Amino acid sequence: MSGENIFFQKKGLPRQNHLQTKMKINKIVQQIKPSGIREFFDIVATMPDALSLGVGEPDFTTPWYIRDAAIKSVRKGYTSYSSNRGIHELCVEIGIYLKERFGVEYDADQIIVTVGASEAIDLALRALVEPGDGVLIPSPSYVSYLPLATLCGGRPIPVECREEDEFKLTPEALEEAAKQGATVLIMPYPNNPTGAVMTKEDIEALLPTIEKYDLTVLSDEIYAELTYDTEKVSVASVDGYYDRTIVISGFSKAFAMTGWRLGYVAAPKAVTAAMLKIHQYTALCAPTPSQYAGIAALKEGREDNYQAVMDMRDEYDRRRRYIVGAANEMGLRCRLPGGAFYVFASTASTGMDGRTFAKGLLAAEKVAVVPGDAFGEAGKNHIRMSYATSLDVLREAVRRMRRYLGLPQA
Ligand SMILES: Cc1ncc(COP(=O)(O)O)c(C=O)c1O
């Protein structure tokens, strides 16, 4: 944006006022709130010496063998569009990966390679939701589900997930919300921001309610590789789910590939065909060099049982145990989260809600955490701390948080 202004100034053209326009902007878009995370991190961006436990992205660089494959593909001149669905070899590799790691079978033509899991969520919602349809969204949850459901004219219905239930989705909470009339259920596990994981038994327990209300399940499994204490589960692998589930995942978190914008969606063929219609007109295809990187990530990764992914996971696990211990010692109550790389801690003992706590901490000690209400009303008295950052940074952040809370240094 600043680039544009410089251009206008140099040419002596009038400066554009970006806050006002005569253009008619879609009312639904106007109603959508900017992300509560971004809003907070615009402030953090003005503080270069702030310590951030805010961002939801790996602090690791993409493993070299993956980067190298992308470089080689560019050297060879593979720089054109791929087929809309994605490079066939990548779709095949995704199918093999899902079968080996999660025991769920998809043919290449049931898969679309997308611009991150973000595009996959959008495609799935647009393919499924008609104006007025209810979309059940566990709360707290990742920030994009509600606005994307709203953009399709859907009616987002929060399903409250309580701390005492380890933030899991329970059949009771689902029943209560589904009564309001819904066609789609989003299942975002392991969960951002709570780290909650749904075991096979937890998922099985929801099936009677899902069948009763004939819900289609949109399962966002982007953190599935980052499951620590229990077996990794894909919802589609649980009996009764395959035909009613769309699986969304990607490379951003497990392979530390956020900037490559590479994700995928797998579904029953008719649903994939519907999503492909939208994808071919909007994204056309995912970036081709990223797709070559993705092929290497899966194919070469398979040769050593995804050692690079497992090494990163083990490091997250060490940090997880440290930060959960330190948070509880400060009175910021939290359980050991079963997945992802976030701790969702209660600020109740401090007498502050999550937003007041986070703003105060940032101003006093320059430590950035995310207010829990960014993920829905249910997160109001919590903060999200990401442990996708080094143990040294986590230790320094804890030292500053203790000072903020007037506690002696441990
Ligand atoms: C639950 C969840 N789904 C999807 C995404 C987006 O992933 P991608 O980078 O693949 O678009 C994120 C990113 O933070 C996330 O937390």
Ligand as a Chemical Component Dictionary entry (heavy atoms), coordinates in Angstrom:
data_LIG
# 
_chem_comp.id                   LIG 
_chem_comp.type                 NON-POLYMER 
_chem_comp.pdbx_formal_charge   0 
_chem_comp.three_letter_code    LIG 
# 
loop_
_chem_comp_atom.comp_id 
_chem_comp_atom.atom_id 
_chem_comp_atom.alt_atom_id 
_chem_comp_atom.type_symbol 
_chem_comp_atom.charge 
_chem_comp_atom.model_Cartn_x 
_chem_comp_atom.model_Cartn_y 
_chem_comp_atom.model_Cartn_z 
_chem_comp_atom.pdbx_ordinal 
LIG C1 C1 C 0 -6.705 -24.693 12.421 1  
LIG C2 C2 C 0 -6.040 -24.064 11.255 2  
LIG N1 N1 N 0 -6.478 -24.365 10.033 3  
LIG C3 C3 C 0 -5.926 -23.823 8.942  4  
LIG C4 C4 C 0 -4.888 -22.909 9.046  5  
LIG C5 C5 C 0 -4.313 -22.308 7.798  6  
LIG O1 O1 O 0 -3.287 -23.102 7.291  7  
LIG P1 P1 P 0 -2.583 -22.825 5.911  8  
LIG O2 O2 O 0 -1.292 -22.116 6.198  9  
LIG O3 O3 O 0 -2.334 -24.184 5.335  10 
LIG O4 O4 O 0 -3.487 -22.008 5.076  11 
LIG C6 C6 C 0 -4.400 -22.560 10.302 12 
LIG C7 C7 C 0 -3.318 -21.578 10.450 13 
LIG O5 O5 O 0 -2.984 -21.103 11.516 14 
LIG C8 C8 C 0 -4.995 -23.158 11.434 15 
LIG O6 O6 O 0 -4.568 -22.873 12.678 16 
# 
loop_
_chem_comp_bond.comp_id 
_chem_comp_bond.atom_id_1 
_chem_comp_bond.atom_id_2 
_chem_comp_bond.value_order 
_chem_comp_bond.pdbx_ordinal 
LIG C1 C2 SING 1  
LIG C2 N1 SING 2  
LIG C2 C8 DOUB 3  
LIG N1 C3 DOUB 4  
LIG C3 C4 SING 5  
LIG C4 C5 SING 6  
LIG C4 C6 DOUB 7  
LIG C5 O1 SING 8  
LIG O1 P1 SING 9  
LIG P1 O2 DOUB 10 
LIG P1 O3 SING 11 
LIG P1 O4 SING 12 
LIG C6 C7 SING 13 
LIG C6 C8 SING 14 
LIG C7 O5 DOUB 15 
LIG C8 O6 SING 16 
# 
